[in-house]
Each structure stands twice: as structure tokens, then as C-alpha cells.
């Protein structure tokens, strides 16, 4: 039993040990989300009676908590159970990505690529490399959480470090650092569009541009990298020492150096990858390309919307070329066989997702998140406080709301109509307010109970140690979340007090 406990060595406090023991006692994720499901049934019933309707800040419509223990609620749960599961977006994305990731993993391409990358990289630089890659990986949106954690595990494992630590580092960086980037991503477009719509009613003609937070987000990348690296290397990875790698020894039998066959296979795979990328560029570069938007841009566009299948085809092609080159694919039937092997590893994930999908569906249907957020915002509006304190309260409120309203754009559509005008009246610019919101929205993603990707990351961890629970995962994520929130907020206030521009 002791092997299943979080180690408290490496400077971890007694408080962390007590939290870890509580995490050990938490039930299986399926049971945990079932309990949340039952709690939501009762809470929606009570709040539908005791809480007054609120006006939706975006539509001005009256919104009331809807009781799930009513005929309407019963009909929704009974008739929607199957579609709630099958239409759950992460489920389809994960299963499609696993088909391609299965090929690059089962053929040995992922492992060989990582070993090639590691041949000239010191092990101590692996953590910041994973963090920066994960943050930049948000350019491909949801695909980042499918691609990077499994590869991070291989990177850590190859140099003799705990692969679970690699997965957690990638998971934290992908979600807690979601808004930070060196490049303009879809998040910039979505949030700036919502901000502009709201600001127009307060300051006609003012536009919050897509690069309104670019300077600040670029500066945020090295800070978040430093925070996550220090947290992992000094505290978290020692705490994971008792979660030994229990995966098969097949990929432990070699060192970092590649064989001649593997080097040749990587060259062939590289040629195929470049040819594929060139073909995609030829398709999207022409101004009249059907993969561009009607205005000729790429954000948004059919290309960005179809990025996941494009990535799937890319990895499938690379996996097949490499597999044939090293002899792991000898006939056409080997391709679906390797995909099937990878898909079998996802059975546990699929079971958990069924309960996750039901919980999120009824939580959204009940309007609990919207009513709670509006009432919380109204409470802040009634308190007369200094600008700095108002910003702190705004960041903390947004961080808490994010625990229950996972979609960043949906949450901003809810909060912007309330807080943009209020904080602008206190003398703040909308670009600064939007940047403050993005800090809160990113930092608590890793501890949100309705983060739909928690089961996926847990399934990847279970490839290395099946005793690792969702409780362990959230326990480890908590100090990361608080550290990123505190450090990133500090950078924000320093930036604001120095009068630096948040973007263009």
C-alpha cells in the first residue's frame, strides 16, 4: 500500500502529505463524476426554488436555474444520455488522434524521434523544453493534449526520469499556460471579438485587436516555463518517486543512441513529412484556396477547423513510412492491427468519459454556472473598492468560475458584459482587463473538475502506473495552479504599474 502513496521527500510539507492521503482515499473517476452528477441533481432543485432569475449579460434574457428533478429534467437526462456521450467532442477527437498516435508509438517512431532529439540535449533541459513545446502546442488547440503528454513521457523515460512527471509537466503547461504564446492563436481571435462587441457599447468605435495582449503573452511564456520547471524539478518529481514505471520493458532495452536502421528510417520519414507539409502549403498558400476563409485569411478558416484530421493524416503517413522502413509493418494488415492495439489502451478512458459527458451535460442544462457567475459578479459590483483590489477580486472570481464553466470563450462571453464596463469606469483599458481574465482562465484549467481531458491524461499515466488516481493528479496539479496564478498575476500587476503596452 505504501507504494501507492505520494512521497513527501524533497522538501514537501506535512500539509502536502495530508492532502496526498486524502487523494488516495478518493474513489475511481467514474464514481467521482457519478457523485458530482447526484450532487448536481439536488443542487439544481434547491437553487431553482431559492435563487432568483438573473439577466444573461450577453443576451439580456432572464435565466433561472432549472431543476433536474422535474419532468423537463428527467426528459433531458433520459432522451439525451446517448447523444450526450456520442456528441461529447473530446471523445471523437481522442479516438481519432489515437489511431494516428498508435501508429507512431507502436512502430517506434515516437521513441526514435525523441531519442534523436535527446542525443545532444542535457537531461536537465528536458523540463523547460517540454513546457515551452506544450505552450506553443496550443496553436493546434485540442490536439496539443493528445500529442505532447505521451511524447513527454517518452522523453523523461529515455533519460531515466519518471515518465509520469513528464506527462504532468506537459498537462500543466498545455492547460495552465493555455493563453500564453509567442504566436497569435485562435484564443486571441475569439476573446478579442467578444471584447470588441462589449466595448462598442461603452466606447463606440474602440476595437480590441487580435494582438491586444501579444506583448504580455510573449513575456508570459518564459515566466510560466520557469515556474513549472522549478515546481517539477524541485518539488513534484521527488514527490512522484514512489510511482515507479510499471510499463513493459520493451522500450527500456536500448539507450539514447539510434541503430543504423532507425537512422535510415528516420531519414525516409523526414522526407515523407516534408513532402506532406509541402503539399499542405501548396493547398493553403493561394489566395483563392478553398481552405482559407471567405476573406482569404487563415484565422478562422476551414484549414484551422480541419487541423485535427490534417494532423492525423500526417502522423499516420509518418508512422507507416517508419514502420515499413524498420520492418514493423510488413503487410497492409499490420496497419489496422497496430491501430487496434492502441485503441485497446483507451477502454478505461471511454468508460470514464461516459460519466463525464453526462455530468457536464446536466450541469450546463441546469444553468447553475451562469446564475452563479452573474450573482458573484453582482456582489462585486456592490462593493466600492480601489482599482487594484477590484482587479485582484476579478482575477480570483474568474479563476473560481473557470472551475465550473470550462470553455474560456463561453466564460468571457458571460463575464465581459459585466466586468469590462465596470472596470473601464475605474480607469482600466479593455486590453488590460482581457489580459487579467486570460490569466485566471488558464491557471485553474488543471484543477477544474469539468475539464473534459482529465480522463485522457489519466489514461496516458495508467500506461506507466495504474495505481495513480485522479485524486493524485488533482493533488499534484493544485500547487502548480496556485503558483502559476500567483506568479502570472504578479507579472500582470508589475506590467500594469510600469505602464507597459499589453499589445498592439
Secondary structure, 3 states (H helix, E strand, C coil): CHHHCCCCCCCCCHHHHHHHHHHHHCCCHHHHHHHHHHHHHHHHHHHHHHCCCEECCCCCCEECCCCCCCHHHHHHHHHHHHHHHHCCHHHHHHHHHHHHHHHHHHCCHHHHHHHHHHCCCCHHHHHHHHHHHHHHHHHHCCHHHHHHHHHHHHHHHHCCCCHHHHHHHHHHHHHHCCCCCCCCCHHHHHHHHHHHHHHHHHCCCCCCCCCCCHHHHHHHHHHHHHHHHHHHHHHHHHHCCCCCCCCCHHHHCCCCCCCHHHHHHHHHHHHHHHHHHHHHHHHHCCCCCCCCCCCCCCCCCHHHHCHHHHHHHHHHHHHHHHHHHHCCCCCCHHHHHHHHHHHHCCHHHHHHHHHHHHHHHHHHHCCHHHHHHHHHHHHHHCCCCCHHHHHHHHHHHHHHHCCCCCCHHHHHHHHHHHHHHHHHHCCCCHHHHHHHHHHHHHHCHHHCCCCCCHHHHHHHHHCCCCCCCHHHHHHHHHHHHHHHHHHHHHHHHHHHHCCCCCCC
